[in-house]
């Protein structure tokens, strides 16, 4: 088994265990790992906010998803940033639309 | 008895609170972030004061006091600058309408303005108006 095979097998196992949402990207539903931690936005003493993100397989991500709208369990978000792990996962940093 | 500095801050808050208030949430010397459930907030605080050298012993002291008015606004629909812009406008105009704050100070003057934006779950705009307020205290105390 090559290292790439091992990597893919591990990624599949991680997603299978940790997936918590269904992500609709360009009309296709894919599994995702969604996070919604609390953060404080900068500026003065700051503003309490959240930093939503979703992790999908890199193979499920379009080439240029930034500024596109995706749905997570039916809730629309705009993709603000794309971060590739380089090992098979891609994280979208999201912005709320409602 | 309070110092003139605390009184100036209160005078600013009183102006901003006149019905209709510029914002539902008007705080003073706030040290915590605006809550996630709040979309607009104004914070007023005193950030320092500089005395003018007196020429006569025992004479009143003229001060230039730095008062900051922070405007916060968040939105999921528009960018941070557009979210905070209406609040900035109403705050500026409310204070410009009476530059003596009801006779409490000599002049609040025109403020300098700083801005910062962030985009997380929501888009937030923060604007700081810094007023260099001229006012006077009696000699030997800060009343």
gemmi code that builds the backbone of each chain (N, CA, C; Angstrom):
import gemmi

chains = {
    "A": [
        ("UNK", (0.854, -1.196, 0.000), (0.000, 0.000, 0.000), (0.892, 1.248, 0.000)),
        ("UNK", (0.648, 2.164, -0.915), (1.442, 3.390, -0.941), (1.003, 4.316, 0.181)),
        ("UNK", (1.827, 5.329, 0.441), (1.459, 6.288, 1.480), (0.191, 7.034, 1.087)),
        ("UNK", (0.048, 7.327, -0.218), (-1.159, 8.020, -0.681), (-2.396, 7.172, -0.407)),
        ("UNK", (-2.282, 5.873, -0.647), (-3.407, 4.982, -0.362), (-3.739, 5.009, 1.125)),
        ("UNK", (-2.691, 4.962, 1.938), (-2.898, 4.996, 3.389), (-3.552, 6.306, 3.810)),
        ("UNK", (-3.107, 7.396, 3.189), (-3.668, 8.708, 3.501), (-5.147, 8.754, 3.159)),
        ("UNK", (-5.487, 8.294, 1.975), (-6.882, 8.321, 1.543), (-7.747, 7.452, 2.441)),
        ("UNK", (-7.170, 6.309, 2.829), (-7.940, 5.411, 3.700), (-8.191, 6.058, 5.050)),
        ("UNK", (-7.175, 6.722, 5.564), (-7.323, 7.414, 6.846), (-8.325, 8.553, 6.738)),
        ("UNK", (-8.234, 9.344, 5.653), (-9.160, 10.469, 5.469), (-10.607, 9.986, 5.422)),
        ("UNK", (-10.813, 8.883, 4.708), (-12.173, 8.341, 4.600), (-12.687, 7.927, 5.980)),
        ("UNK", (-11.799, 7.347, 6.765), (-12.189, 6.910, 8.104), (-12.513, 8.108, 8.999)),
        ("UNK", (-11.701, 9.149, 8.897), (-11.938, 10.365, 9.690), (-13.272, 10.992, 9.320)),
        ("UNK", (-13.512, 11.134, 8.023), (-14.772, 11.758, 7.594), (-15.956, 10.902, 8.025)),
        ("UNK", (-15.819, 9.594, 7.895), (-16.922, 8.716, 8.251), (-17.256, 8.846, 9.744)),
        ("UNK", (-16.224, 9.052, 10.540), (-16.441, 9.130, 11.983), (-16.881, 10.522, 12.424)),
        ("UNK", (-16.365, 11.563, 11.777), (-16.583, 12.918, 12.278), (-17.570, 13.754, 11.476)),
        ("UNK", (-18.035, 13.270, 10.337), (-18.950, 14.091, 9.542), (-20.210, 14.389, 10.357)),
        ("UNK", (-20.653, 15.647, 10.303), (-21.839, 16.034, 11.059), (-22.825, 16.842, 10.232)),
        ("UNK", (-22.504, 17.084, 8.939), (-23.418, 17.837, 8.095), (-23.354, 17.286, 6.676)),
        ("UNK", (-24.385, 17.682, 5.907), (-24.402, 17.440, 4.482), (-24.214, 18.795, 3.820)),
        ("UNK", (-23.246, 18.886, 2.906), (-22.902, 20.156, 2.281), (-23.320, 20.114, 0.819)),
        ("UNK", (-24.070, 21.111, 0.397), (-24.487, 21.215, -0.992), (-23.564, 22.194, -1.696)),
        ("UNK", (-22.716, 21.668, -2.581), (-21.749, 22.492, -3.310), (-22.033, 22.339, -4.790)),
        ("UNK", (-22.394, 23.455, -5.423), (-22.665, 23.445, -6.867), (-23.631, 22.328, -7.232)),
        ("UNK", (-24.654, 22.165, -6.426), (-25.696, 21.196, -6.727), (-25.389, 19.765, -6.326)),
        ("UNK", (-24.227, 19.528, -5.752), (-23.835, 18.181, -5.354), (-23.737, 18.103, -3.841)),
        ("UNK", (-24.338, 17.060, -3.261), (-24.270, 16.890, -1.810), (-23.059, 16.049, -1.439)),
        ("UNK", (-22.274, 16.578, -0.506), (-21.067, 15.874, -0.051), (-21.036, 15.904, 1.468)),
        ("UNK", (-20.294, 14.992, 2.083), (-20.192, 15.022, 3.551), (-19.246, 16.130, 3.997)),
        ("UNK", (-19.463, 16.629, 5.223), (-18.604, 17.675, 5.752), (-18.531, 17.634, 7.265)),
        ("UNK", (-17.475, 18.269, 7.779), (-17.299, 18.419, 9.226), (-17.443, 19.909, 9.514)),
        ("UNK", (-18.536, 20.298, 10.169), (-18.882, 21.696, 10.391), (-18.487, 22.101, 11.801)),
        ("UNK", (-17.917, 23.307, 11.898), (-17.557, 23.848, 13.206), (-18.114, 25.254, 13.343)),
        ("UNK", (-18.483, 25.637, 14.567), (-19.032, 26.975, 14.805), (-18.515, 27.502, 16.138)),
        ("UNK", (-17.212, 27.763, 16.225), (-16.683, 28.253, 17.496), (-16.996, 29.737, 17.705)),
        ("UNK", (-17.049, 30.154, 18.954), (-17.209, 31.576, 19.282), (-15.862, 32.271, 19.157)),
        ("UNK", (-15.893, 33.501, 18.643), (-14.676, 34.312, 18.563), (-15.042, 35.748, 18.899)),
        ("UNK", (-14.041, 36.606, 19.013), (-14.278, 38.028, 19.207), (-13.682, 38.748, 18.004)),
        ("UNK", (-14.535, 39.465, 17.278), (-14.069, 40.221, 16.115), (-13.293, 41.432, 16.586)),
        ("UNK", (-12.225, 41.769, 15.880), (-11.372, 42.891, 16.280), (-12.040, 44.238, 16.057)),
        ("UNK", (-11.536, 45.223, 16.774), (-12.048, 46.585, 16.655), (-12.497, 47.063, 18.021)),
        ("UNK", (-11.819, 48.048, 18.584), (-12.181, 48.511, 19.915), (-12.065, 47.379, 20.930)),
        ("UNK", (-13.090, 47.207, 21.759), (-13.096, 46.083, 22.698), (-13.595, 44.818, 22.019)),
        ("UNK", (-13.995, 44.917, 20.755), (-14.383, 43.757, 19.978), (-15.870, 43.483, 19.977)),
        ("UNK", (-16.281, 42.565, 19.119), (-17.677, 42.166, 19.004), (-17.727, 40.642, 18.989)),
        ("UNK", (-18.522, 40.071, 19.900), (-18.658, 38.614, 19.955), (-19.274, 38.124, 18.653)),
        ("UNK", (-18.730, 37.056, 18.134), (-19.192, 36.540, 16.841), (-18.884, 35.054, 16.817)),
        ("UNK", (-19.086, 34.426, 15.661), (-18.711, 33.030, 15.461), (-17.831, 32.954, 14.221)),
        ("UNK", (-17.087, 31.884, 14.114), (-16.251, 31.671, 12.937), (-16.616, 30.320, 12.320)),
        ("UNK", (-17.685, 30.289, 11.503), (-18.130, 29.010, 10.937), (-17.147, 28.507, 9.879)),
        ("UNK", (-16.976, 27.201, 9.853), (-16.131, 26.592, 8.832), (-16.641, 25.182, 8.583)),
        ("UNK", (-16.332, 24.661, 7.402), (-16.689, 23.282, 7.090), (-15.518, 22.646, 6.355)),
        ("UNK", (-15.246, 21.388, 6.719), (-14.142, 20.651, 6.120), (-14.726, 19.580, 5.206)),
        ("UNK", (-14.247, 19.540, 3.972), (-14.704, 18.547, 3.003), (-13.478, 17.898, 2.368)),
        ("UNK", (-13.706, 16.817, 1.633), (-12.611, 16.253, 0.865), (-12.195, 17.271, -0.202)),
        ("UNK", (-10.905, 17.402, -0.413), (-10.410, 18.300, -1.451), (-11.003, 17.930, -2.802)),
        ("UNK", (-11.205, 16.644, -3.028), (-11.761, 16.183, -4.298), (-13.213, 16.623, -4.476)),
        ("UNK", (-13.883, 17.010, -3.385), (-15.267, 17.487, -3.460), (-15.351, 19.000, -3.605)),
        ("UNK", (-14.228, 19.683, -3.530), (-14.242, 21.150, -3.589), (-14.089, 21.628, -5.022)),
        ("UNK", (-14.881, 22.610, -5.431), (-14.658, 23.225, -6.754), (-13.298, 23.930, -6.766)),
        ("UNK", (-12.824, 24.255, -7.955), (-11.520, 24.903, -8.063), (-11.496, 26.281, -7.406)),
        ("UNK", (-12.584, 27.011, -7.547), (-12.620, 28.382, -7.020), (-13.951, 28.636, -6.309)),
        ("UNK", (-14.062, 28.173, -5.074), (-15.352, 28.312, -4.401), (-15.554, 29.653, -3.701)),
        ("UNK", (-14.514, 30.490, -3.622), (-14.610, 31.739, -2.856), (-15.706, 32.625, -3.448)),
        ("UNK", (-16.503, 33.188, -2.560), (-17.640, 34.070, -2.875), (-18.852, 33.305, -3.413)),
        ("UNK", (-18.762, 31.988, -3.501), (-19.931, 31.217, -3.928), (-20.759, 30.836, -2.703)),
        ("UNK", (-22.034, 30.522, -2.926), (-22.942, 30.156, -1.836), (-23.037, 28.638, -1.768)),
        ("UNK", (-22.850, 28.077, -0.586), (-23.054, 26.659, -0.369), (-24.120, 26.518, 0.707)),
        ("UNK", (-24.679, 25.325, 0.830), (-25.680, 25.088, 1.869), (-25.190, 23.996, 2.806)),
        ("UNK", (-25.361, 24.253, 4.074), (-24.989, 23.269, 5.084), (-26.259, 22.891, 5.834)),
        ("UNK", (-26.692, 21.671, 5.586), (-27.970, 21.221, 6.149), (-29.080, 22.225, 5.840)),
        ("UNK", (-29.055, 22.747, 4.624), (-30.099, 23.652, 4.183), (-29.886, 25.115, 4.507)),
        ("UNK", (-28.860, 25.450, 5.268), (-28.596, 26.847, 5.642), (-27.528, 27.410, 4.705)),
        ("UNK", (-27.805, 28.535, 4.040), (-26.827, 29.081, 3.089), (-25.689, 29.835, 3.766)),
        ("UNK", (-24.501, 29.646, 3.272), (-23.311, 30.377, 3.703), (-22.538, 30.798, 2.461)),
        ("UNK", (-21.789, 31.876, 2.591), (-20.868, 32.285, 1.532), (-19.476, 31.799, 1.900)),
        ("UNK", (-18.759, 31.251, 0.928), (-17.388, 30.822, 1.174), (-16.482, 32.048, 1.144)),
        ("UNK", (-15.837, 32.331, 2.265), (-14.965, 33.488, 2.351), (-13.528, 33.146, 1.989)),
        ("UNK", (-13.072, 31.994, 2.453), (-11.703, 31.564, 2.166), (-11.696, 30.060, 1.948)),
        ("UNK", (-10.687, 29.621, 1.195), (-10.462, 28.188, 1.017), (-9.074, 27.880, 1.532)),
        ("UNK", (-8.979, 26.857, 2.383), (-7.674, 26.440, 2.918), (-7.506, 24.950, 2.668)),
        ("UNK", (-6.519, 24.596, 1.886), (-6.221, 23.184, 1.611), (-5.189, 22.666, 2.604)),
        ("UNK", (-5.438, 21.478, 3.141), (-4.462, 20.894, 4.057), (-3.263, 20.339, 3.305)),
        ("UNK", (-3.478, 20.007, 2.020), (-2.405, 19.382, 1.253), (-2.374, 17.874, 1.431)),
        ("UNK", (-3.263, 17.345, 2.288), (-3.305, 15.906, 2.531), (-4.710, 15.355, 2.320)),
        ("UNK", (-5.494, 16.045, 1.498), (-6.783, 15.489, 1.112), (-8.005, 16.166, 1.674)),
        ("UNK", (-7.795, 17.105, 2.596), (-8.930, 17.844, 3.152), (-8.848, 19.318, 2.775)),
        ("UNK", (-10.012, 19.930, 2.619), (-10.106, 21.367, 2.340), (-11.089, 21.986, 3.321)),
        ("UNK", (-10.701, 23.121, 3.883), (-11.574, 23.838, 4.809), (-12.075, 25.112, 4.151)),
        ("UNK", (-13.379, 25.308, 4.212), (-13.976, 26.565, 3.770), (-14.256, 27.415, 5.008)),
        ("UNK", (-13.723, 28.615, 5.059), (-14.108, 29.584, 6.091), (-15.348, 30.288, 5.559)),
        ("UNK", (-16.381, 30.338, 6.382), (-17.693, 30.749, 5.897), (-18.164, 32.067, 6.486)),
        ("UNK", (-19.101, 32.690, 5.796), (-19.779, 33.887, 6.291), (-21.277, 33.636, 6.232)),
        ("UNK", (-21.977, 34.109, 7.260), (-23.408, 33.929, 7.301), (-24.091, 34.806, 6.258)),
        ("UNK", (-25.246, 34.340, 5.783), (-26.060, 35.159, 4.894), (-27.432, 35.440, 5.491)),
        ("UNK", (-27.721, 34.820, 6.614), (-28.984, 35.081, 7.314), (-28.792, 34.829, 8.783)),
    ],
    "B": [
        ("UNK", (-19.399, 63.621, 44.656), (-18.805, 64.618, 43.751), (-17.964, 63.898, 42.705)),
        ("UNK", (-18.113, 64.273, 41.443), (-17.356, 63.620, 40.395), (-16.404, 64.625, 39.770)),
        ("UNK", (-15.436, 64.081, 39.052), (-14.501, 64.957, 38.356), (-15.166, 65.511, 37.095)),
        ("UNK", (-14.575, 66.542, 36.559), (-15.075, 67.120, 35.308), (-14.996, 66.108, 34.180)),
        ("UNK", (-14.000, 65.229, 34.239), (-13.832, 64.237, 33.168), (-15.019, 63.277, 33.136)),
        ("UNK", (-15.411, 62.797, 34.303), (-16.577, 61.917, 34.368), (-17.828, 62.664, 33.920)),
        ("UNK", (-17.899, 63.940, 34.260), (-19.060, 64.741, 33.881), (-19.125, 64.945, 32.369)),
        ("UNK", (-17.970, 65.099, 31.729), (-17.955, 65.262, 30.269), (-18.453, 63.982, 29.601)),
        ("UNK", (-17.972, 62.835, 30.093), (-18.435, 61.554, 29.543), (-19.948, 61.442, 29.693)),
        ("UNK", (-20.445, 61.796, 30.874), (-21.893, 61.696, 31.102), (-22.649, 62.636, 30.190)),
        ("UNK", (-22.092, 63.820, 29.954), (-22.758, 64.790, 29.079), (-22.852, 64.243, 27.653)),
        ("UNK", (-21.819, 63.560, 27.200), (-21.856, 62.950, 25.863), (-22.938, 61.873, 25.824)),
        ("UNK", (-22.959, 61.043, 26.847), (-23.957, 59.967, 26.899), (-25.366, 60.549, 26.941)),
        ("UNK", (-25.534, 61.616, 27.727), (-26.859, 62.237, 27.819), (-27.310, 62.765, 26.461)),
        ("UNK", (-26.400, 63.373, 25.734), (-26.743, 63.885, 24.382), (-27.157, 62.749, 23.463)),
        ("UNK", (-26.401, 61.653, 23.498), (-26.686, 60.522, 22.615), (-27.965, 59.792, 23.017)),
        ("UNK", (-28.376, 59.970, 24.271), (-29.544, 59.254, 24.795), (-30.847, 60.026, 24.639)),
        ("UNK", (-30.756, 61.269, 24.230), (-31.968, 62.070, 24.048), (-32.895, 61.365, 23.055)),
        ("UNK", (-34.193, 61.312, 23.409), (-35.164, 60.593, 22.588), (-35.323, 61.252, 21.207)),
        ("UNK", (-35.198, 60.518, 20.105), (-34.843, 59.095, 20.035), (-33.340, 58.875, 20.224)),
        ("UNK", (-32.984, 57.938, 21.066), (-31.572, 57.656, 21.319), (-30.917, 57.168, 20.033)),
        ("UNK", (-29.623, 57.446, 19.905), (-28.924, 57.066, 18.671), (-28.829, 55.546, 18.542)),
        ("UNK", (-28.972, 54.850, 19.683), (-28.752, 53.412, 19.676), (-29.406, 52.842, 20.941)),
        ("UNK", (-29.866, 51.584, 20.879), (-30.461, 50.973, 22.067), (-29.423, 50.733, 23.160)),
        ("UNK", (-28.186, 50.453, 22.756), (-27.133, 50.126, 23.719), (-26.084, 51.229, 23.720)),
        ("UNK", (-26.056, 52.030, 24.783), (-25.050, 53.082, 24.938), (-24.333, 52.819, 26.255)),
        ("UNK", (-23.053, 52.463, 26.177), (-22.275, 52.100, 27.362), (-21.210, 53.144, 27.648)),
        ("UNK", (-20.657, 53.085, 28.866), (-19.505, 53.916, 29.173), (-18.379, 53.028, 29.672)),
        ("UNK", (-17.163, 53.322, 29.187), (-15.961, 52.586, 29.586), (-16.174, 51.078, 29.509)),
        ("UNK", (-16.758, 50.607, 28.428), (-17.023, 49.186, 28.272), (-15.699, 48.442, 28.052)),
        ("UNK", (-15.548, 47.302, 28.707), (-14.319, 46.509, 28.529), (-14.591, 45.133, 27.948)),
        ("UNK", (-15.885, 44.804, 27.761), (-16.233, 43.497, 27.190), (-16.648, 43.686, 25.739)),
        ("UNK", (-16.497, 42.654, 24.905), (-16.950, 42.759, 23.515), (-18.468, 42.943, 23.424)),
        ("UNK", (-18.930, 43.532, 22.348), (-20.357, 43.607, 22.073), (-20.881, 42.174, 21.955)),
        ("UNK", (-22.037, 41.886, 22.535), (-22.527, 40.509, 22.535), (-22.983, 40.093, 21.146)),
        ("UNK", (-23.027, 38.792, 20.930), (-23.439, 38.250, 19.638), (-24.903, 38.572, 19.349)),
        ("UNK", (-25.686, 38.795, 20.403), (-27.112, 39.077, 20.228), (-27.388, 40.555, 19.939)),
        ("UNK", (-26.352, 41.393, 20.022), (-26.507, 42.837, 19.800), (-25.952, 43.187, 18.430)),
        ("UNK", (-26.660, 44.018, 17.683), (-26.197, 44.404, 16.359), (-25.592, 45.799, 16.304)),
        ("UNK", (-25.911, 46.640, 17.320), (-25.366, 48.000, 17.331), (-25.074, 48.413, 18.755)),
        ("UNK", (-23.976, 49.119, 18.933), (-23.609, 49.551, 20.274), (-22.724, 50.776, 20.174)),
        ("UNK", (-22.889, 51.683, 21.155), (-22.022, 52.859, 21.262), (-21.363, 52.819, 22.637)),
        ("UNK", (-20.067, 53.082, 22.681), (-19.333, 53.123, 23.947), (-18.613, 54.459, 24.060)),
        ("UNK", (-18.792, 55.119, 25.199), (-18.168, 56.427, 25.422), (-17.195, 56.301, 26.591)),
        ("UNK", (-15.989, 56.836, 26.430), (-15.043, 56.787, 27.544), (-14.046, 57.918, 27.444)),
        ("UNK", (-13.417, 58.157, 28.575), (-12.403, 59.183, 28.684), (-11.043, 58.514, 28.586)),
        ("UNK", (-10.161, 59.036, 27.723), (-8.887, 58.383, 27.476), (-7.675, 59.246, 27.790)),
        ("UNK", (-7.867, 60.348, 28.499), (-6.727, 61.155, 28.897), (-7.044, 62.636, 28.825)),
        ("UNK", (-6.218, 63.458, 29.458), (-6.457, 64.902, 29.466), (-5.127, 65.639, 29.572)),
        ("UNK", (-5.037, 66.768, 28.907), (-3.806, 67.560, 28.866), (-4.113, 68.976, 29.340)),
        ("UNK", (-3.436, 69.409, 30.418), (-3.719, 70.761, 30.918), (-2.910, 71.809, 30.164)),
        ("UNK", (-3.508, 72.979, 30.052), (-2.741, 74.102, 29.516), (-2.017, 74.776, 30.678)),
        ("UNK", (-0.800, 75.178, 30.413), (-0.025, 75.830, 31.475), (-0.696, 77.142, 31.878)),
        ("UNK", (-0.921, 77.298, 33.182), (-1.559, 78.521, 33.654), (-0.555, 79.650, 33.779)),
        ("UNK", (-1.013, 80.853, 33.514), (-0.130, 82.015, 33.635), (-0.312, 82.703, 34.984)),
        ("UNK", (-1.395, 82.382, 35.685), (-1.688, 83.039, 36.960), (-1.817, 81.980, 38.033)),
        ("UNK", (-1.097, 82.119, 39.122), (-1.178, 81.137, 40.207), (-2.578, 81.113, 40.786)),
        ("UNK", (-3.148, 79.903, 40.943), (-4.472, 79.748, 41.524), (-5.602, 79.929, 40.539)),
        ("UNK", (-5.271, 80.182, 39.247), (-6.320, 80.393, 38.247), (-6.931, 79.050, 37.843)),
        ("UNK", (-8.130, 79.069, 37.262), (-8.707, 77.817, 36.750), (-7.790, 77.203, 35.694)),
        ("UNK", (-7.959, 75.903, 35.523), (-7.125, 75.156, 34.579), (-7.956, 74.807, 33.345)),
        ("UNK", (-7.404, 75.123, 32.195), (-8.056, 74.739, 30.937), (-7.487, 73.406, 30.464)),
        ("UNK", (-8.386, 72.503, 30.121), (-7.988, 71.155, 29.718), (-8.351, 70.872, 28.267)),
        ("UNK", (-7.559, 70.004, 27.637), (-7.955, 69.340, 26.388), (-8.076, 67.868, 26.729)),
        ("UNK", (-9.298, 67.402, 26.752), (-9.578, 66.046, 27.215), (-9.983, 65.158, 26.045)),
        ("UNK", (-9.372, 63.991, 26.009), (-9.628, 63.046, 24.916), (-10.816, 62.172, 25.284)),
        ("UNK", (-11.905, 62.346, 24.560), (-13.105, 61.529, 24.749), (-13.290, 60.692, 23.487)),
        ("UNK", (-13.403, 59.380, 23.648), (-13.621, 58.520, 22.488), (-15.056, 57.985, 22.498)),
        ("UNK", (-15.639, 57.982, 21.320), (-16.976, 57.425, 21.126), (-16.845, 56.309, 20.088)),
        ("UNK", (-16.989, 55.073, 20.531), (-16.868, 53.912, 19.649), (-18.249, 53.485, 19.171)),
        ("UNK", (-18.367, 53.284, 17.863), (-19.615, 52.804, 17.272), (-19.368, 51.407, 16.708)),
        ("UNK", (-20.182, 50.453, 17.114), (-20.083, 49.077, 16.623), (-21.386, 48.713, 15.901)),
        ("UNK", (-21.256, 48.000, 14.770), (-22.445, 47.488, 14.096), (-22.075, 46.222, 13.348)),
        ("UNK", (-22.952, 45.219, 13.394), (-22.739, 43.954, 12.701), (-23.914, 43.672, 11.791)),
        ("UNK", (-23.642, 42.954, 10.709), (-24.690, 42.599, 9.760), (-24.321, 41.310, 9.056)),
        ("UNK", (-25.322, 40.543, 8.654), (-25.063, 39.379, 7.796), (-25.401, 39.713, 6.345)),
        ("UNK", (-25.956, 40.923, 6.138), (-26.413, 41.297, 4.799), (-25.429, 42.212, 4.064)),
        ("UNK", (-24.884, 43.203, 4.793), (-24.033, 44.203, 4.129), (-22.647, 44.187, 4.757)),
        ("UNK", (-21.704, 44.839, 4.098), (-20.337, 44.905, 4.600), (-20.279, 45.736, 5.885)),
        ("UNK", (-19.171, 45.580, 6.635), (-19.055, 46.242, 7.927), (-19.133, 47.753, 7.838)),
        ("UNK", (-18.576, 48.329, 6.765), (-18.604, 49.794, 6.660), (-20.025, 50.301, 6.455)),
        ("UNK", (-20.821, 49.579, 5.692), (-22.205, 49.983, 5.486), (-23.054, 49.712, 6.723)),
        ("UNK", (-22.695, 48.688, 7.478), (-23.448, 48.378, 8.694), (-23.298, 49.490, 9.725)),
        ("UNK", (-22.099, 50.036, 9.868), (-21.844, 51.029, 10.905), (-22.100, 52.459, 10.428)),
        ("UNK", (-22.211, 52.656, 9.132), (-22.321, 54.020, 8.597), (-23.516, 54.806, 9.139)),
        ("UNK", (-24.714, 54.230, 9.190), (-25.853, 54.993, 9.727), (-25.663, 55.381, 11.188)),
        ("UNK", (-25.026, 54.510, 11.965), (-24.789, 54.815, 13.375), (-23.766, 55.940, 13.504)),
        ("UNK", (-22.721, 55.878, 12.718), (-21.717, 56.954, 12.702), (-22.378, 58.288, 12.385)),
        ("UNK", (-23.238, 58.274, 11.377), (-23.879, 59.515, 10.936), (-24.732, 60.124, 12.051)),
        ("UNK", (-25.534, 59.314, 12.695), (-26.443, 59.859, 13.697), (-25.682, 60.295, 14.947)),
        ("UNK", (-24.635, 59.581, 15.307), (-23.828, 59.970, 16.478), (-23.125, 61.297, 16.210)),
        ("UNK", (-22.506, 61.395, 15.039), (-21.781, 62.627, 14.695), (-22.710, 63.829, 14.713)),
        ("UNK", (-23.862, 63.680, 14.078), (-24.786, 64.812, 13.972), (-25.370, 65.177, 15.326)),
        ("UNK", (-25.629, 64.197, 16.158), (-26.207, 64.488, 17.480), (-25.237, 65.310, 18.309)),
        ("UNK", (-23.953, 64.969, 18.285), (-22.973, 65.715, 19.082), (-22.624, 67.050, 18.439)),
        ("UNK", (-22.645, 67.111, 17.104), (-22.335, 68.366, 16.417), (-23.436, 69.404, 16.627)),
        ("UNK", (-24.627, 68.942, 16.965), (-25.750, 69.873, 17.134), (-25.583, 70.749, 18.367)),
        ("UNK", (-24.799, 70.324, 19.350), (-24.537, 71.146, 20.529), (-23.105, 70.896, 20.991)),
        ("UNK", (-22.185, 71.682, 20.505), (-20.759, 71.431, 20.778), (-20.351, 71.833, 22.186)),
        ("UNK", (-21.277, 72.400, 22.980), (-20.961, 72.674, 24.379), (-21.555, 71.605, 25.299)),
        ("UNK", (-22.238, 70.650, 24.739), (-22.889, 69.571, 25.506), (-23.769, 70.167, 26.603)),
        ("UNK", (-24.585, 71.122, 26.218), (-25.490, 71.734, 27.193), (-24.773, 72.651, 28.169)),
        ("UNK", (-23.665, 73.235, 27.768), (-22.927, 74.153, 28.624), (-21.902, 73.486, 29.526)),
        ("UNK", (-21.690, 72.194, 29.391), (-20.751, 71.470, 30.261), (-19.301, 71.742, 29.844)),
        ("UNK", (-19.086, 71.928, 28.532), (-17.718, 72.136, 28.041), (-17.666, 73.397, 27.186)),
        ("UNK", (-16.432, 73.806, 26.881), (-16.247, 74.966, 26.007), (-16.538, 74.586, 24.559)),
        ("UNK", (-15.948, 73.470, 24.123), (-16.142, 73.026, 22.740), (-15.674, 71.575, 22.619)),
        ("UNK", (-16.456, 70.749, 21.933), (-15.996, 69.372, 21.711), (-15.140, 69.265, 20.445)),
        ("UNK", (-15.184, 70.279, 19.605), (-14.433, 70.317, 18.340), (-14.837, 69.181, 17.399)),
        ("UNK", (-14.199, 69.152, 16.220), (-14.503, 68.123, 15.234), (-13.634, 66.906, 15.537)),
        ("UNK", (-14.176, 65.708, 15.541), (-13.396, 64.536, 15.951), (-12.523, 64.001, 14.826)),
        ("UNK", (-11.459, 63.313, 15.219), (-10.745, 62.471, 14.265), (-11.457, 61.123, 14.257)),
        ("UNK", (-11.323, 60.384, 13.164), (-12.090, 59.148, 13.000), (-11.173, 58.014, 12.545)),
        ("UNK", (-11.273, 56.881, 13.253), (-10.571, 55.654, 12.843), (-11.622, 54.596, 12.539)),
        ("UNK", (-11.248, 53.661, 11.668), (-12.215, 52.636, 11.264), (-11.505, 51.284, 11.168)),
        ("UNK", (-12.247, 50.231, 11.495), (-11.724, 48.886, 11.274), (-12.900, 47.963, 10.954)),
        ("UNK", (-12.675, 47.031, 10.051), (-13.736, 46.100, 9.663), (-13.257, 44.672, 9.840)),
        ("UNK", (-14.179, 43.773, 10.146), (-13.856, 42.349, 10.171), (-14.983, 41.593, 9.492)),
        ("UNK", (-14.670, 40.387, 9.042), (-15.685, 39.519, 8.462), (-15.473, 38.128, 9.007)),
        ("UNK", (-16.341, 37.728, 9.906), (-16.301, 36.383, 10.460), (-17.623, 35.740, 10.090)),
        ("UNK", (-18.386, 35.230, 11.086), (-19.742, 34.787, 10.787), (-20.563, 35.965, 10.302)),
        ("UNK", (-20.405, 37.077, 10.977), (-21.049, 38.334, 10.573), (-19.973, 39.303, 10.079)),
        ("UNK", (-20.473, 40.374, 9.472), (-19.566, 41.444, 9.046), (-19.731, 42.596, 10.023)),
        ("UNK", (-18.614, 43.017, 10.618), (-18.666, 44.018, 11.680), (-17.855, 45.243, 11.304)),
        ("UNK", (-18.419, 46.406, 11.604), (-17.715, 47.666, 11.416), (-17.538, 48.344, 12.767)),
        ("UNK", (-16.348, 48.861, 13.015), (-16.045, 49.589, 14.245), (-15.493, 50.943, 13.846)),
        ("UNK", (-16.104, 52.001, 14.355), (-15.646, 53.366, 14.082), (-15.374, 54.046, 15.407)),
        ("UNK", (-14.241, 54.661, 15.533), (-13.901, 55.419, 16.750), (-13.812, 56.901, 16.407)),
        ("UNK", (-14.658, 57.692, 17.056), (-14.560, 59.147, 16.962), (-13.796, 59.643, 18.187)),
        ("UNK", (-12.721, 60.358, 17.963), (-11.917, 60.879, 19.075), (-12.101, 62.394, 19.139)),
        ("UNK", (-12.721, 62.820, 20.221), (-12.962, 64.251, 20.425), (-11.913, 64.819, 21.368)),
        ("UNK", (-11.304, 65.938, 21.000), (-10.415, 66.677, 21.908), (-11.249, 67.818, 22.473)),
        ("UNK", (-11.769, 67.558, 23.652), (-12.767, 68.443, 24.248), (-12.083, 69.498, 25.107)),
        ("UNK", (-12.458, 70.729, 24.887), (-11.903, 71.829, 25.694), (-12.871, 72.156, 26.831)),
        ("UNK", (-12.341, 72.199, 28.024), (-13.174, 72.537, 29.183), (-12.275, 73.035, 30.298)),
        ("UNK", (-12.880, 73.478, 31.356), (-12.127, 74.130, 32.431), (-12.494, 73.516, 33.773)),
        ("UNK", (-11.505, 73.423, 34.650), (-11.768, 73.032, 36.028), (-11.254, 74.133, 36.950)),
        ("UNK", (-11.748, 74.133, 38.166), (-11.250, 75.062, 39.169), (-9.832, 74.646, 39.566)),
        ("UNK", (-9.056, 75.564, 40.065), (-7.708, 75.211, 40.527), (-7.793, 74.357, 41.785)),
        ("UNK", (-6.853, 73.444, 41.969), (-6.693, 72.597, 43.148), (-7.715, 71.456, 43.252)),
        ("UNK", (-8.678, 71.368, 42.322), (-9.523, 70.169, 42.272), (-9.910, 69.948, 40.824)),
        ("UNK", (-10.650, 68.882, 40.572), (-10.996, 68.517, 39.186), (-12.489, 68.674, 38.931)),
        ("UNK", (-13.105, 69.490, 39.756), (-14.560, 69.687, 39.563), (-14.816, 70.603, 38.372)),
    ],
}
model = gemmi.Model(1)
for chain_id, residues in chains.items():
    chain = gemmi.Chain(chain_id)
    for i, (resn, *xyz) in enumerate(residues, 1):
        res = gemmi.Residue()
        res.name, res.seqid = resn, gemmi.SeqId(i, " ")
        for name, pos in zip(("N", "CA", "C"), xyz):
            atom = gemmi.Atom()
            atom.name, atom.element = name, gemmi.Element(name[0])
            atom.pos, atom.b_iso = gemmi.Position(*pos), 0.0
            res.add_atom(atom)
        chain.add_residue(res)
    model.add_chain(chain)
structure = gemmi.Structure()
structure.add_model(model)
structure.setup_entities()
